[in-house]
Amino acid sequence: MRKRMFLLCALLIVSCSLIFPQSAARLERLLEQDRVSYQDAALLVLEAADHLDPGTSPEEAFNFAQAQGFLPGNVEADQTVDLRGLSLLIMQAFDIRGGVFYTLTGSRHHAYKELVYRSIIQGRASPLMPVSGDLLLFVVSRTLTVER
């Protein structure tokens, strides 16, 4: 248990250093959130994937993600993102090639399964689970580590 907590803390520190355009205040605000909105998730993921300039607002990030087809069509900017929605956003933003089912359907569910297969999403997690700030940072950090 102690080793696992150390690893989680180390990954969190690494994620903070990898996502260099983020201000400390914004990262602290994210870490305090129990549930992250689609606009906040879009901002972090798109900046990490080098799609946005520093200083872009969360609303602009959400609109960009929607225009690019990175998000499901039926979500609102302030809606809480679940692991399926985050998985689709990450797969699209980082241009990750998926397996056969993801390639055929492009669905959130198969995007989630692909990230689990690639060990980006780890442990027992439900695809419908709401994403917290620390989980968002962890998954983005794992994506940067595994895919780059």
C-alpha positions in Angstrom: 0.0 0.0 0.0 2.8 2.4 0.9 4.6 1.6 -2.4 1.4 2.3 -4.3 0.9 5.7 -2.6 4.5 6.6 -3.4 4.0 5.7 -7.1 0.8 7.7 -7.3 2.5 10.7 -5.8 5.5 10.4 -8.1 3.2 10.1 -11.2 1.3 13.2 -10.0 4.5 15.2 -9.7 5.6 13.9 -13.1 2.2 14.9 -14.6 2.6 18.4 -13.2 6.0 18.8 -14.8 4.9 17.3 -18.2 2.0 19.7 -18.5 4.2 22.8 -18.4 1.7 25.4 -19.8 -0.6 24.9 -16.8 -0.4 27.4 -14.0 0.0 26.2 -10.5 -3.3 27.8 -9.5 -5.2 26.0 -12.3 -3.6 22.7 -11.4 -4.5 23.1 -7.7 -8.1 24.0 -8.7 -8.3 20.9 -10.8 -6.9 18.7 -8.0 -9.6 20.0 -5.6 -12.4 19.0 -7.9 -14.4 15.9 -7.2 -16.0 16.1 -10.6 -14.4 17.7 -13.7 -16.5 19.3 -16.4 -16.0 18.6 -20.1 -14.7 22.1 -20.7 -12.0 21.7 -18.0 -11.1 18.3 -19.3 -10.9 19.6 -22.9 -8.6 22.4 -21.8 -6.1 20.1 -20.1 -6.1 17.3 -22.7 -5.9 19.7 -25.7 -3.1 21.7 -24.2 -1.2 18.4 -23.3 -1.7 17.3 -26.9 -0.4 20.6 -28.3 -3.7 21.6 -29.9 -4.1 24.9 -28.0 -2.1 27.9 -27.2 -1.4 28.8 -23.5 -4.1 31.2 -22.3 -7.0 29.6 -24.1 -10.2 29.6 -22.0 -12.0 26.5 -21.0 -15.0 27.6 -23.2 -12.8 28.0 -26.2 -11.2 24.6 -25.6 -14.6 22.9 -25.4 -15.8 24.6 -28.6 -12.6 23.5 -30.4 -13.0 20.0 -29.2 -16.6 19.9 -30.3 -15.8 21.4 -33.7 -13.0 18.8 -34.2 -15.3 15.9 -33.3 -13.3 15.0 -30.2 -16.4 14.9 -27.9 -19.7 13.0 -28.0 -22.3 15.2 -29.7 -24.7 15.3 -26.8 -22.6 16.9 -24.0 -22.6 20.3 -22.5 -19.6 22.3 -21.5 -20.4 22.2 -17.8 -21.5 18.6 -17.7 -19.4 16.2 -15.6 -17.1 14.1 -17.8 -17.1 10.3 -17.3 -14.3 7.9 -18.1 -15.8 7.0 -21.5 -16.0 10.7 -22.5 -12.5 11.4 -21.3 -11.2 8.3 -23.2 -12.8 9.5 -26.4 -11.3 12.9 -26.0 -7.9 11.5 -25.3 -8.0 9.0 -28.2 -9.0 11.8 -30.6 -6.8 14.6 -29.3 -3.6 12.4 -29.2 -4.6 10.7 -32.5 -4.2 7.3 -31.0 -5.0 4.5 -33.4 -7.4 2.0 -31.8 -8.3 -1.6 -32.3 -10.8 -3.0 -34.8 -13.9 -2.2 -32.7 -12.8 1.4 -32.0 -11.8 1.9 -35.6 -15.2 0.7 -36.8 -17.4 2.5 -34.3 -15.4 5.4 -32.9 -17.5 5.0 -29.7 -16.7 6.2 -26.2 -17.0 2.6 -24.9 -14.4 1.2 -27.2 -12.1 4.2 -26.6 -12.3 3.4 -22.9 -11.5 -0.3 -23.6 -8.5 0.8 -25.7 -7.1 2.9 -23.0 -7.5 0.1 -20.5 -5.8 -2.3 -22.9 -2.9 0.2 -23.2 -2.7 0.5 -19.4 -3.4 4.2 -19.5 -6.5 3.6 -17.4 -5.5 1.3 -14.6 -7.2 -0.7 -11.8 -10.8 -1.3 -11.4 -12.7 1.5 -12.9 -16.2 1.9 -14.3 -16.5 3.6 -17.7 -19.4 5.6 -16.3 -17.4 6.8 -13.3 -17.2 10.6 -13.0 -13.7 11.9 -13.5 -12.1 13.8 -10.6 -9.2 16.3 -11.0 -6.6 14.0 -9.7 -7.8 11.1 -12.0 -7.8 13.5 -15.0 -4.2 14.5 -14.3 -3.2 10.9 -13.7 -4.7 9.7 -17.0 -3.3 12.6 -19.0 0.1 11.9 -17.4 -0.1 8.2 -18.3 -1.1 9.1 -21.9 1.9 11.3 -22.3 4.2 8.6 -20.8 2.8 5.7 -22.8 2.1 7.4 -26.1 5.1 9.7 -26.5 
